[in-house]
Amino acid sequence: MKIRTWALLVVSGLLAGAVLIMQVIIAPMLLTEANEADRNAVEENVLRTTNFLEKEKDGLLRQTIDWAEWDDSHQFITGDFDNYEELNLDDDMLANIRVQQIVFLDQDGELFFEKGIDGEGDRLDQPETFFRELEEHAVAGDTSFFEESNHGLMMMTSHPITRNDGSDPQGTLLMGRLVDEQYTAMLADTLSVDVALLSDERLMSLQEANKINSTYAITEGTVLSVAGERFYYDSQSANLIHLQLTAGAALLVIAGLFFAAFRYFIGMPVTRLAEQVKQIDPAVGGEVNTYGRNAETIQLEREINTMLANIREANQEISKMAYRDQLTGLGNRFYLTSQFDAFLTKHDGRAALLFFDLDGFKKVNDTWGHDTGDKLLQQAARRLEEHFDVSRFITARVGGDEFAVLMAYDSEEDIRKAGAEVIEMIERVYSFGTYLASVSASVGISMYPNDAGSLSELLKTADAAMYEVKQSGKGRTMLYQELKAQSEKRKPMDRNA
């Protein structure tokens, strides 16, 4: 066999081997990882969608509680406020608070009053079975649930109707929000997520090759679909094609050099080819660095590094969206959870949580609209962020108008001082051009590990202390330990009663 024929066979074998490795090992591995990254991105969007719906229910429940624990509502259900519907339940008011269905049940659990309007301001007529289902939920004590209606799925919340001080319960107030295509369009726009109610048309669109999707079942009969572009997969596929073309061109160049070397230097060791192949083989790491510096390897290095940089940027953006509140820029509940253990380690396993919401915020929203309410939340967040040192404090927005401050402390005096500073900051006047607004803060404080053994328990106990503040006067602070002490004092009285 001629040596040139032998050389040609060797080069052909190398080219075939390189192609085989690329197609059988490297390409499936990279595409599998890219597909998994796309799947994880969609599942993160499902989680964000789920959390959004939970926050919506919490916000609607707090709104329902505000209306239910209102003297005007109490007078209306007892028949002592004839103009209540005209003054408080007109179409503009319901649209402003994003309520499509409001229902009053009397003390016997029977329908006393109901009104429903859709997003276009048209009347919602519901069957008697719908209201019977609501009555059963109220009797069962369900505070938030989903219920099917003639107009689609309804997110419902309920609370007993009482006076402002929580006394003299007289029936139940229920508020509902339609989860329809218009609502899901708002949800998709808010979260920048491709989400819609599952339908035949939707199923057809999800079959597109460039889509990856998942679903979230709100109820047995209602399913949300969450879809996303195959960003990583498409990007990786394009880069693989480019990588294959570039590698093929590089191998052809090597083959040409090999034959030229044979022409001028007969008997040159075949290892010369292996060395050149080694020189253009990239090292795997945070950044690709080639051993050779010829044009092909330099180009390949740049393209791979560009791809890695794009992936890093995308991951950073996803992390930012997952852990930051989009309105205020503060950390959200997930960020607080992710930093909690490290914060405890840094500060000797001790921390205090200041949990508060904005008293009077509903009035600002109802009076000047949600845009003004959003601006107020942003100003409040900036005050907290500018005041508290990040080395000892973590500030977060955990709900509609709810905030949390996780702090390191040396003494109880430090905690009370921080609570007083929060109240002082929140109570400063907020300026919106030609008009001013004021709110206050009710601060509940819980300490780790004295009051709770986890972040969720810390939030729960701090919320209980905050609720007690709101019930007993607002605009001040209370430690959960004080609430426990009050409860202990009441126990002997309860037993004697």
BELDA-V198498 format. One record per run of one state. SS is the DSSP state (H for helix, E for strand, - for the rest). FROM is the first residue (numbers start at 1). TO is the last residue. Records with the same first field share a line. If there is no record, write none. Layout:
SS: FROM-TO + FROM-TO
//
This chain:
-: 1-2 + 70-70 + 78-83 + 89-90 + 97-100 + 106-110 + 118-122 + 124-127 + 141-143 + 150-151 + 161-161 + 163-171 + 180-180 + 192-193 + 198-199 + 207-210 + 218-222 + 230-230 + 265-270 + 280-294 + 325-330 + 332-332 + 347-350 + 360-360 + 369-369 + 388-392 + 398-401 + 408-411 + 428-429 + 433-434 + 438-439 + 449-451 + 453-454 + 472-476 + 497-497
H: 3-68 + 71-77 + 84-88 + 91-96 + 128-140 + 181-191 + 200-206 + 231-264 + 271-279 + 295-323 + 333-346 + 361-368 + 370-387 + 412-427 + 455-471 + 480-496
E: 69-69 + 101-105 + 111-117 + 123-123 + 144-149 + 152-160 + 162-162 + 172-179 + 194-197 + 211-217 + 223-229 + 324-324 + 331-331 + 351-359 + 393-397 + 402-407 + 430-432 + 435-437 + 440-448 + 452-452 + 477-479
//
